[in-house]
Amino acid sequence: MRFILLFFIFFGILFADSSNLTKEEKEWIKDNEIRIGISELYPLTYINKDNKLDGFISDILKLIIKKYNLKTKVIKVKQASIPLAIKENRIDLAPLVNNYRIENNLGVYSSEILQIKRILFVRKENNSINKFEDLKGKKVAVVNQLGTIPNIRKKYANIKVERTNNMKESVQKLLSDEVDALIGSPIIIQEYLENNLIIDLKAIPSVTFQPSKLFIFTTKKKKLLQSILEKGLNSISIKEEKKLFDKWFLKDLANLPIIYTKEEINYLDKKRSINLCVDPDWMPYESIEKHKHIGIVADYMKDFEKKIGIPLKLVETKNWTQSLEYMKSKKCDILSLVMDIKSRHGYMNFTKPYVNAPLVLVTKRNITFINDLKDLKNKKIGIQKDFAYNEIIRRKYPNLKVVTVNHLREGLKKVERGELFGQVTTHLNVAYAFQEEFYGSLQISGKFDEQWHLSVGVRKDAPILLSIFGKVVDSISDETKQSIINKWVSIKYEKSIDYTLFWSIISFLFFVLLLILYIYILQRRYIRKLTKAKEEIEMLNSTLEKKVQLRTQELELSNKKLKIKTSELEHLNNTLDIRIREEINNRKKQEQLLIQQSKLAEMGEMISMIAHQWRQPLSALSTIIQNIHLRHSLGKLDNEYLDKQRILGNALTEKMSKTIDDFRNFFKPNKEKQYFSIEDAIHKTIFLIDDSFKSHSIKIENQISDDISIYGFESELSQVLLNILTNSKDAFLDNNIENPKIIIKTKRIQTHIKILISDNAGGISNSIINKVFEPYFTTKDSYNGTGLGLYMSKIIIEQNMQGQLTVKNIDNGVQFSIYIPIK
């Protein structure tokens, strides 16, 4: 929202329309349907769940389709198959392809749409890959897009490229250790990781690849389609492009660290400070007020200062000309914001531009919009002294009479008085000037095709310092640029804060609260009526029961003498049966209580497992909250994004709820026997401990060959498996085993199922292996073991399940065998 007022100021610029169609083009549109070949490249272009065109480039196409009322048909096609689809005349247009030229000159590329940066991603625990040299001989997954893989193989011959069909396949190969890294765009991969709750990857900022320049490709068989598309692209305003870019690409990406060379580190260690020269009067970009550097560029410099770790010392100058002189005489090490032109190469080097400023022409308000500045013959145009575009505009527009002014304000006043026809400046400078002084009398009447590309200037004799600032400039995120511009430009156009949305939300919440209160009052009245009716029914039932009891007593008394002997005999028999059943039940209860006590004894370990299970969804929830906060702080929090984040949050909380249910079911006392799958019981047990075991790099290999359903208590078998697995874990940790591994196998042997659990933890001493199933026998200290785990496991398998549990040492470990009858 903060950019809206700024866009209104430049209304004439933003909505300049060069898209008028010829009569022939209009007739062609009426008679033709355009077949669009769409690849799955989310969020650039894809087919959504409603089977419709979607994505950033797709939204751009929709603007053109709507503007010209084009008839279209969407056809799914893989990126690698686009040349063949065009050659076979199956599609007419393909968004989105990179700058790799399709063979046989099958068509024409549009103007450049977008540049996609590509970087390297590895697993979080991988600390061995930090630079290009570390990729030698490594396998790297790359999505098979037009030209991407051949270009990478040609430029990076030492990398082993693993071809994949999509980002999902690349991520899965990396997570399963089939490849060492993957190459991808942060825009695309961040969206995929966020939507699939994957937090196990990290970016390597020092390993970047040449960005892909993306275009729309049209077949050469339909030349009119090419010109219609180009006119449509030219008709899309900056405001529309920015809106679409923010919709698809705004991300809360972490600031990536800068990796300096040893030479650069030594240089910074020796420097106490870096002398900084600036333009002392060029707001909102920068200025010197009360001996302090302020403005947009000053905020960049503060960010740079943090990243290089030594102070930037301001060297005050009277004007821009003096700042240039100080650079020539080496009184300054760097110049904060300067354009790279040939006349300055003798005493200064330049980083890549980090501020791009469109040039505009400011005139009086009675001047109509100027489409071509070359038509302004013999008009006096003001440009500030020693500014780079002074000489460039003189050369490119020889018909203009360029007049040098000392300051922007001086030039604007001369325009106001009629001494100059116009003043050349940047859009932000004039926005700031309009706000301060000239808004009522002047206007923007034209724009230049050129932009002011501004860099950090560095002393010619300091190549290492140039390298350092080159890395610092590369590290600036889009979010940092956005927040700095908002602070110095957008906020200055906001006279007051619009609380309309805020009060609308508060009113809606108040209405919902009143509705809930009303429903609560109605429910309370209804509950009171039900309670009263229930009491009346209970009173009637009580009276009826007393009458029945009284009549029954009378009947029993009359028949008591006749049936006394039979009754006494039945009483003895019933008492005997009851005593037997009570004894059996007591024994079962004691066994169940002991089993439950054994479970509770391991509660500490289970709580640790719950913590591991929750860590990933909690981290993802934290990311969602931070994303919402960022959107809100930038004024870009809309209902669509909130709804999307709500769905993600619900998925995470459902996952956490399922974790609690699984652990609660484990501790819940058994109620009744039922049929359950051996394979399911093993999988559920592994799920309970998987994250905990992964945190210690313990690998569980599941080799289930036969699955059988048996009748019994599933949670008891899970407890046995859990006891054996946690004992292995403790042994791994106690013995510091490298590459710890547990193998679980199942095998059907006629009427029985056999479960084998083996590890490589070093085995059990032969002197105590026969004692492991004895009650209260443990090799752990009193805080870590009760001695009941394997004892109860033995009871569960051999008494409750009529099976057999044994243990034996194997090579480098131990093996537990569980033998259970199927029926």
N, C-alpha and C positions, 0 to 999 in steps of 0.2 A: 504493500500500500504506500510505502514512503516514496516510491519512485513516481507515483501518479502525477503529482504537481509538476515535477521536473519534466515529465513527458509532455504535459500540456503546454509548457513554455516553448517546446520545440515541435509543436503540432504541425507546423508547415513542413518541417524536415521529415518527420516520421511518416506522413501520409502522402508524400510525393508519389504519384502513380505513373508508371511507365508501361502499363500492361494493356493498352488498347489493342484489340484484336483486329486483324484485317477481315474483309468480307469473306475471303477464301477460307480463313481459319474458322470463322463462325459456321460456315457451311459444312466444313469437315467435322466439327464437333457434333452437329446434328445427325450426320450419317454414319458415325463410327463409335464403336465400343472399345475402350482401352483395357487390355488385359495386363494386370499388375502382378508380377511375380514376387511373392513375399517369402522371406526366410525367417527362421526363428532366431532373432537377434535382440532379445529383450534387454533394455527398454528402448532400443532404437526402432525396431519394427518387428511385429509379430501378429499372429491371429489370436484374439482373446477368447474367453470361454463362451462368448455369444457368437463365435465364428465370424467376427468382424475385424477389420483393419485397426491396428492399434500401435502405439509407440510414438516417439518423438518425430521421426521422419514421416510416419503415417499421418500424424496430426498436421504436418506441413502440407502433405498431399491433400488432406481433407479440405484445407482452406482453399487450395486451387480448384479442387473438384466442385466445391460449393460455389466459388466465385464464377466459374465458367459453365456450371451445370453439366459437367462431364458424365458420360455413361461409363461405368467401370465394372470390371469383373476381377475378383481376387483369386489367384491361383497359387497354391503352396509349391515352393520349389527350394531345394537345398542350395546354399551359397555356391558350392563347387559346381553345381549343375546349371548355373545361370547362362554361361556361354552357349551350352548345348540347347537350352530352352529357347534362346533367342534365335539361334541358327535354324532350329526346327520350326520356327514361327509359332511357338506355343505361348509366348508372352511378348508384350510390346515395351514394357517398362519394368525396371528392377531397382527398387530402393532396398538395400543400400550396398554399394560396392566401393572398394578402396581404389587407390590410384594405380593399381596394377592393370595395365592395358590388356583388354580382352583380345584374343588373337583374331586374325582375319578381318580386322576393322568392321566388326559386326554392328557397331552403333556409335553413339556420341555421348560423351560425358557432359553433365550439367555443370553449372558453377559449383564451386566447392561449398558443401553444406556444413560440414563439421570435421573437427580433428579429434581423434580418439587417442589419448595417451595410453601406452601399454607398459606395464611393469611386471616384476617377478614376484610370485607368491610361493611360500614354502610352509611346512608345518611349524607350529609355534615352538616346538621343542628343538627344531633344527637350528643350530648355531654355527654350522660349518659353511654356510653359503652367505657371503656378505658382499661379493664383488664378482665381476665377469670371470676372473681367473678361476674362481671356485667352481664354475660350471663345466670345466673341462672334463669330458667323459661322462657327464651326468645326463640322465634322461629328463627331458622337459616336455610336458604336455602342451600342445598348441591346437586350438580349434581350427578345423580345416575350412578356411575362408579363402576367397579368391586372392591369389598372389602372396598370402601371408607366409606359408611354410617355405616355398622356394626362396623368398627374400631372406628369411631367417637362416636357412641352410647355407645360402651364398655368403652372407655377411658373418655368420658365427659357425664356422666349420667344425669347431671342437664340441659343439652341443649336439647331443643325440635327441633329435626331435621325435616325439611320440604323437602321431596324428590322432585327433579325437573329433567326434561329430558335433559336440556341443559343450557348453560350459559345465553342465551337470556331469558329463563323462570325465572331463578334465579334473574336476574337484574330487570325484570318487576315486580316480586312479591315484591322486596325491594322498588322499586319506588312507588308502589301502597299501601305501608304500610301493605301488607299481612304478611310480615316477618320483623323481627327487624334487621337482618344482613344476610350476605351470606359468605360462605367460598369458596375461589377460588385462583387459581394461578395468581400472578401478570402478568405473561407472557401472559396468555390466556385472562384474564378479561381486561387488559389494551388495547389490540388489539380490543376487542369488543366495549369498551367504546369509543375509538378513532374513529373507523369506523362508529359508530352510533351517534356521536356528543353528547355523554352523559357526563355531567360534574357535576352531582349532587351527586356523591359518593366519599367517601374518605377511605383510608386504615387506619387500626388500627395496627401499627407496633408492639405493645406490645403483641398482641394476635396472636401467630403463632402456626401452627399445624405441626405434623410430616410430613416431605416431602415425596412425593411418589417417590419410585424408579421404573423406567419404563423399561420394557423389551419387546422383541418380543417373542411371544408364538407360538410354532409349534406343530402339532399333533404328538402323539407317533406312529401313523400308518406309518409315513414316516420318518424313522430314517436317511436315506441319506440326506433328506432335512435339518434336524437339523445340520448335519456336514457341508453341503454346506453353509448354512447361517452363521455358526460360522466362517468358513474360510473367507467368504466374509467380515464379520465385522472386522476381524483381518487385512484384506488387506487394509482397508481404512486408509489413512495417517492422521496424526495430522493436517496437512495443510488443507486437504479436510474437516475434521470435523469442524475446526475453521471457514472455509469459510461458511459452512452451518449454523453454530451456529450464526454467525454475520448476515447472511441473514435473519434469522427468529426471533432472540431474542434481537437484539440491540434496547434498548428503553431508552427514556429520562425520567426516573422515578425520582420523587422528592426525595431528601434526607429525610428520615423519622426521626422524633425526638426521642431522647433516654429518657425514663422515669426512673428516679432513685427513689429508696426507700428513706424514711425519714432517715434511718440509713446511707445510702450512701451519701445523701446530707449533713448530719451533719459531716461526715468524711471529705468531700471535703472542707466544710466551715472552719474546724480547720486546714487543711493543707495549708501552704503558698506556697509550691512547692513540686514536686515529683522528687527525685533524679534518674537520668537516666544514666545507663551504656550501652555502645555500643561496637562493635568491631571496633577499631580505624583504621583498614586497611583491608577492605573486599569489595572493589568496584566491581560492581556498587551498591551492596546492601547498604553499609554504610562505612563511614570513618570520621576521624576527621582531618580537615584542617584549620589552623590558628584559633584554638580553637572553631571551628564550626562543627556541625554535618551535613554531606551532604550525598546524595545518595537516593536510592529508599526508604529505611526504614526511613530516615530523613523526607521525605515528608509525610509518614504515620504518624509519630510522630507529625508533625505540625497539621495534621487533627485531631489526637486524642486530642491534647492540646486544640483545639477550642471546642471540644465536652465535655471535662470535666471541662473547665473553669478556670483552674489554670495552671501555667507554669511548663514545664518539664525542670528541671535544669540538664544540662550536667555535669557528673563527668568524667573528662578525665583520661584515662588509657593508658599505653604504648602498650599493646597487649591484645589479647583475653584471655589469661591465667589470666592476672591481673584483667580483667573484671569479670571473674568467681570468683576470690578470693574476690573481693569487694562485690559480692553478698553474699558470705558465711559470710563475716564479717559485713554485713548489712550497708555498706557504700552507697549502692544503694538500692532504693525501687523497681526498675524494670530493666529488661534487655530487650533491644529493640527487638532482634531477636535471638531465641534460640530453640534448638530442645528438645523435651520432652523425656528424657531417665532416666532409673531407678537410675543411679548413682547420679543424680541431685535432686532427690525427697527429700532428707534430708534437703535441705535449700531453695527450690524453688517450687512454684506452676506454672501452665501453663494455658494460655487461649487456645481456639481452634486455630489451625494453620490459619494464614492469608497469608502466603507466602509458595508456594509449588515449590521446585526447583528440577528438574530432575538431577540425577547424571550421568556424562559422563566420559569417559576415554580419556585423551589426550596423543598422542604418536607422534613420528616423522612421516613425510609425507610418508615414504616408507612402512608403515605398512598397510596391507589390513584390511577391516572392520571385526571386531571380533563379531561373533554372540553369543558366550557363554564365559563369563569371567572365568568360571570354567576350561576352557581348558588352561589357562595361568599358567601352573605349574612352580613354582620356579621363576616367574618373579617379579622383584622389582617394587612395585607400591607405589608412594608417596601420603600421606594424611597429612593434616595440624594438628599440635599439638593441643590437647584438643578439636578437632572437634568430634561431636557425632558419625559420621560414621566411625571414626577411629576404635573404638571397635566393631561396628556392622559388618563392612566388614571383620575384622580379624576373627570374629566368623563364618560368612556365607561362606567366601572363604578361607578356611584354606590352600589351595595350593599356595596362593599368599604370597609373601614376602613383608609385609607392612612396609614401611619406613616412619618415622615421620619427617616432614619438618616444619620449623617455619612459612613459608609464601608461598603463592601460587606461587609467582614469583620465589622464590628459587627452588621450585619443578619443575617448567616449565624449568628453566635453566638447571637443572640436567638432565631432559629428553632430552633437546637440545644437551647436551654434551655426552649423552649416559650412564650417571651414573644411571639413572632410565629408566625402560621400559615405564612407563606411570605415569600420575598424575591424581588422582581422584578430581573432582571439579564439580560445577554446570554449566549448559549450559550458564547462564548469566555471570558468572564469567569468563569463557573462552572466551565468545564473547567480553567482555570488554578487556581482556588481548590480544586477537588477534588484536583488533583495535589499542591497544597501542604499542605492541612490537613483538608478536610471530607469526603473521599470515603467514609469508612466510615459516617458518621452521617446524611448528607443525600442527597437524590436530586432529579432533575427530574421533576415530577409534572404539568406542564401547559405549554402554549405559548400565546402570544398571536398573533392574526392579524396584528398590526402588526409592523413591523420598525423598527429604529433606523436612519434614513438620515442618515449623518454626513458633513459637508462641511468644507471649510476656511472659517473665518470671517475676514472682512477688514473693517478699519475703514470706517465709513460714508463718511468723507471721502476715501477712496482708490479711486476707480472704476477708474483705470488699473491699480492693483495687483490689483484684482478680476479684470480682464480677463486679466492675465498668469497668475494662478493658475488661472483657468478653463481656459486652454490647457494648462497643466501637468497639471491633473487629467485633461483629455481624452486626454492622451498616454499615460496608464498602460496598459500592455499586460496581458492576462490572465496571461501568464507571470510578469510582475513581481509581480502580486497573489499568484499561487500560491506563488512562491518565498518571499515575505515571510511569508505565513501558515505555510508549512511550517517556517520557521526558528523561529518563536516559539510555535507551538502543537503541531504534529504531532511535532516532534523531542522535546518534553518528555514525550511519552507512550511513548517508545521507551527501555526500560531497557537493551536490548542489540540488536545488529544481527543479523538472521537470515541466517546464512550457508548455509542449507540449499541454496538454488538454486546458490550459488557452488560448493559442494563437489560437488553433483551434476554440474555442468558439467565441473569438473576431473576427476572420476572417469570421466565419459564420454570425455573427451579422452585420458585415460591408457589406457583400454581400446582406443580407436582406434589409439593409438600402438603398443601391444603387438600388435594385429592386423596393422598394417602391417609391423612388425618380423618377425613370424612368416612373413608372405607373402614378404618379402624373402629370408629364409633359405631357404625352399623354392625360390624362383626361382634363387638362387645354386647350389643343389645340382643343379637341373635343367639350368642353363646349363653346369656342369662336365661333366655326362654328355653333353650335346650336343656340347661341344667335343672330348671324347675320341673320340666316334663320328665326328666330322668328320675328325679327324686320321687315323684308321684308313682312312677312305674315300679321303682324299687320298693316303695311302701306296699303297693298291692301285691307284689311278688312275695314280700316277707310275710304278709297275712296268709296268703295261700299256702306257703311252705309250712307255716305253723299248723294249719288245719290238716295238711297231708301228714305231717309228722305225728300229730295226735291220733289220727285214724290208724296210722300204721302201728303205733305202739299198742293200740287196743287189739288189733289183729294178732300181733306177735304174742301178746300176753295170753290170748285164748288158745294159741297153738303151742305154747311153750312146753307144757307137760308132755304132750304127745311126741315131741321131736327132740327131747332133751338128750337122749343117748346118741341119736344120729348127729345132732348138732355138736356134741362134745367131740365125737370122732372126727368130723369135718374140720372142727376148730384145730385139733391136733395136727391133722394133715396140712391144713392151710398155713399154720404156724411154722411147720417144718419147711414147707416150700418157700415161705417168706424169708425165713432165716438164711436158707441156702442162697436165695436171690440177693438178699442184703449183703451177704458175705462176698459174693461174686462182684456185686456192684461196688462195694467198698474197695475191693482189690483193684478193680478197674479205675476207680476214682483216684486211688493212691498212685497208680501208674501214670494216669493223665496229669495228676498234680506234679509228679516228679518230672514228666516231660515238659510241662509248662515252666517249672522251676529252672529246668535246663535251658529253656529258651530265654527266660528272663536273665539268667546268669550271663548270657551273651549279649545283653541289651546294649552295653557300651559299644561293642563292635558294630551292632546294627545301627545305632545312632550315627556312628561315623560314616556308615554306608549311606544313610539317608542324606547326610551333609554332602557327600560326593554326588548323589543323584540330583540334588537340588542346585548344585553350583552352576551348571550350565544354563538352566532356565532362568535362574536369578540374574545371571550375568546378561542374558538376552533381554530380560525385562528392564534392567538398568539402561541398556542401550536404547530401548524404545522410549523410555522416559526422557533420556538426554536428547533424542531426536525431536520429540515433541517440544521440549524446552527450547531447542535451537530454532525450530520453525516459529514458535510463538515469539521469541525475541526478535526475529527478522520480520515479523508481521506476515508470515506466509502459512499460518496454521489454518487449513480449511477442513470442511467436513469430510471430504473424500480421504484426506490423509489420516484424520482422526479415526475414521471408520476402519481403515486398513490397519492402523496400529492397534485398534481395539480387538480386531480379529486375531492378530498376532499374539496379543496379551492373553486372550481367552485360550488360545492353543497352548501357550506356556503354562497357564494355571491348571488346565486340564491334565497336562503331563505331570505337574507336581502333585495334583490330586490323585492321579493313578498310582504315583509312587507311594503315597501315604496309604492308599487302599491295599497295595501289594504287601507292604510291611505290616499293616494292621491284620490282614488275613493270615500272615505268618504267625503272629502272636495269639490269634484268636483260638480258644480251646475248640477241639474237634467236637462236632455235634453228632454226625452220623456218617457212616461209610457211604462211599459212592464210587462209581467207575471214573478213573482218570487216566490220562495218557502219560506214560513214562517220559516220552520226549518233551511234553509240555512241562512236566514237573522239573525236568533238568533245565529247560530254557528259563523258566520263571526263577529258579534258584540263581542261575548265572546272572539274570537281570538285576537281582537284589545286590549282588556284589561286584558287578562289572566295573563300575566307575571307580570303586575303591581299589580293585586289583589293578586297573589301568594306571592309577596314580603311582603305583609302585612298579610299573612296567612288567606286570605279571600277565602272561598270555595264557588264555584258556582255549584249547583246541578241542572242538566238539566233533567227534567222529561217530555220530549215532547212525548205525546201519539198520537197526530193527526197532520199530515203535510198537509197543503193546499197551493195551488198556487193561488195568487190573482193578480189583475191588478193594477199597481200603481208604485210609486217610492220606490225602495228598500232602497235607502240611507236615505230617510226620516224616514222609520220605524226603521232603525238602529240608527238614531239620537235620536228617542224617547226612545228606549231601553237603549242607552248609557247614556242619561240624568238621567233615573231612577236608573240605576246601579251605576253611579258615585255619585249620591245623597246618596245611601245606603252606599257606601264606606266612604264618608265624615262623615256620622252619626256614622259608626263603629269607626272611628278614634277619633271623638270628644268625644264619650261616653266610649272609652276604653273597648269595648265589647270583652269578652273572647269567643273563638270559633265562630267567625263571619261566618255567612252562608246566602246565597241567594238561593232561590228555584224558578225555572222558569218552569211553567206548560202550556200546551196548551190543548184545548178541543174544538171539533166541536159541535156547537149547531145549528142543522138544516142548515140555510142559512148563519150562521156567524161562525167565529173562535174567540175563547176567549183566551187571553194570560194573565196569572196571575204571577206577580212578587212579592214575599214576602221576608222579611228579619227579623232578630232578633236584630235590632239596637235600640230597645227601643220605637219605635213609634213616632208620631207627637203630640204635645200638642193639646188638643181639642179646645183651644182658637184660634188656627191659622190654623187648618187643612183645613178649608173652604177657606183660602186665598192663598193656595200654587199655584193655577193656575192663580193668578192675575199677570199682567205684572209688572216687577221690584220689586216684593215682594221676599225677600230673608232673611234667618236667618243667612247667612254668612257675614263676613266683606267685605268691598268694594274691597279687593284684591282677594278674592276667589269666589265671586259670582256676577252675573249680574241681577238675577231675571227674566231672559228670558227663561231659560231652560224648565221648566214645562209649562209655558205659550205657547211657541212655540209647545211643544209636544201636548198640547190640540188642537191647531189650526190644526196641521198636521193630527191628528186622526179624529177630528170631522168635519172639513171643507174639507180638501183635500181627506180624505179616507171615509167620510160619516159614521164614526164609533162613538165610545164613549170611553172616558178615565175618570176613577174614582179612588178614593183613600179611604182607610179606615184603621183604626187601628185594629190590631189583637194581640194575646197574644205575648208580648215581642217584637212587631215590627209593621210593616206597610205592607199593600198589595195594589199594583196598579193593576187595571183591564183594559185591552185593549180589546174592543169589535169591530170587523171589519167585514163588510159584505163580503161574498166570491165573489159575482157578483155585 
